[in-house]
Amino acid sequence: MIAWQNPSAFIALVALAGPILIHLLQRRRATRLLFPTDRFIRASPTGAVRLRAPDDRLLFLLRLAIVALAVCAVAQPVVLTSGRMRAWDSTVARAVVVDVSGSMAPLARDAAAVADDEMRSAAIAFRIDAGDLDEGLRRAAAGLTHAPPARREVVVISDFQRGALTPQALGAVHATVGVRFVRVGGAVDGRTIDGTPLLGIDGVARRPFVAVEGDHTSVVWQRVSSASSGLTVRAATEMDRSRLLKAVAASGAPGPSPEQPVVVTFGGVDAAVGQPALARRWMLETVLRLRNDPDLVRTIDATPAILARSQDDALVLDVQAASDSYPAAAALRGVLTARHGGAARAYGEYEVATIDGLQLAAWSRSAGQVQVAMWRHANRNEARWFWGLVLGLLAVETFVRARARS
Amino acid sequence: MSATPRTLDPALLASIGDLELAARLTVEGTISGLHRSPFHGYSAEFSQYRHYRAGDDLKYIDWKLFARTDRIYTKQFRETTNLRALAAVDASASMGYCGSGAVSKLDYARILAAALAFLVVRQGDAVGLVAYDAVVRRYVAARTGQPHLRSLLVALSAVEPAGSTQSAAALRRASELLDRRGLLLVLSDLYDEDDAVEAELRRATRMGHEIAVFHVLAREEIEFPFRGDMQIEDLETGRTVLTHGPTQAGGYRERFDAFLERWRTRCAAQGIDYTRVVTDMPLDRALRGYLLKRTRSAAQ
């Protein structure tokens, strides 16, 4: 069976009309010939008419064949034999989709090594780096559509965080294309994450416990049990204090620690000059962090002056701002953050659940056999043989023409 | 060593200019190997005996002498001929056709007629000439001898192709000019009214003349190898026909072959020697073919 990769080239068969029309329509001047007698000659009924059969049929047929074969060569013929189909079946065209989302950053080297192995073992391979695996799958499927004839396969390399792949994206991949998943970094199917204790509105820290199981996540808050919360806020009024704590708690500030008690005063309420400053190392670190807290410097219109000292193993910070002011809330949050050592991550969101292995196995499928329709993208075709025939016929035509002339 | 070429190219002979030389070359290239004169007269006189040699005609063996001597002898005769030959050369315009070669049909016929005349004169017979188209344009009475041959060849050289053919009248005149039984050599392309010509040939036969027709043709007339559109002009009538070579060639050849076959059968029916000669044939071969045929028929 012969298939044509570029059937639109057959439009060029119109070119065949060229030689035909030239032969049929060209006006030829009749040659005057003196002849002994006209008694055996009949006036040709087509003699004065333009349409007539070609004079030299061999040359005419040769030229038609040359044009026709050239058109066939441009049409890129592919001969589909069982041997060729078997050869196509023994090769693999592979699209390797590598997850490059944030969670894969620590696993990038492993992923690259696996991807290299996968690409080396395929006759035709290309790599797609995708932050979104669904999008990567779609690109891979589209890329394989134009791949040369071979068994087609998509290999997805990822840590397979839950939600990274959807059945819809897999459904977009043609059924004959195999899909395989290679996990890097090991499976984390279900666990409980201890979150950072956060400040509650009552000034006491609460620790979130994030349970990731199956396809849902639940959070349980647990009050950090201690006689002292580790935070003392001295505002002008109780209302100011309550509002201040609500505002700072709502902003997600880290909770205080009973082991590192902090006392925050506002407006010089409890200023005590001459007290020993910063008796503990954590106090010094907290103050230094507070001093360098870019959020505090950037977000407050007028950065309040904060005086630090230690008193009874507690860090006392005197904030030169009214307790009902915005700088006061910012300063309180800054103090808690500085003591904690950085911003709180309540949910440990960088460690989510992954798609379990059974699900991935269910989604996997092997590559189907090469489809006949794939010949359209074959790298090699029989055009060269047709061009050879064209050259051969051109030589014959030249020979015949030379012989006719002689 | 003989200087005569193996085959006599008509173009070469035509280019010689000296018709006598051309005729001599043709004849010498032709008659070598012929055992006896191709032209027989009408009486023969005993000359001598000779020992029989293989290949000798048995009818000349003297059986009485064999009975007496137990040896086989062959009788030899000296031919005393009184043959009168007349070459009737068609000099109409159609005979001026050369085709793709350098020799026109008239040139070819001229050399052939000269060679025949040379042969006849060489064996001591009389030969004459009639060149004709619609009428007899040139007439040389049949006589013997080299001087006469030269004057005949001069007259033959002066003939140019012109006019239309009306062979019937010319042949009637020629057969009348042969005042007693003789040999009429007709060299023509026979593009004429066939029936009238045939009637005249039949009449000449009845008059006791021996007739040999040389149908002189060019290769192009037989094969019609022309391509493309052509405006064909008849050399004799000046009529033009517009035709297309490749499409008409088949029909032309069919009609022409029928024409040739018709002439061949007509001549055979009348006991006329019919020889078709084509202007690209070597002249010696053309002449030799005729002479061999004539020798064979004479032997019978």
Interface residues (C-beta under 8 A of the other chain):
Chain A: R28 R29 A30 T31 R32 L33 L34 F35 P36 T37 D38 R39 F40 I41 R42 A43 S44 T46 G47 A48 R52 A53 D55 D56
Chain B: S94 M95 Y97 K105 D189 Y191 A218 E221 F226 R227 G228 D229 M230 Q231 I232 E233 D234 L235 E236 T237 R239 V241 L242 T243 H244 G245 P246 T247 Q248 G251 Y252 R255 F256 F259
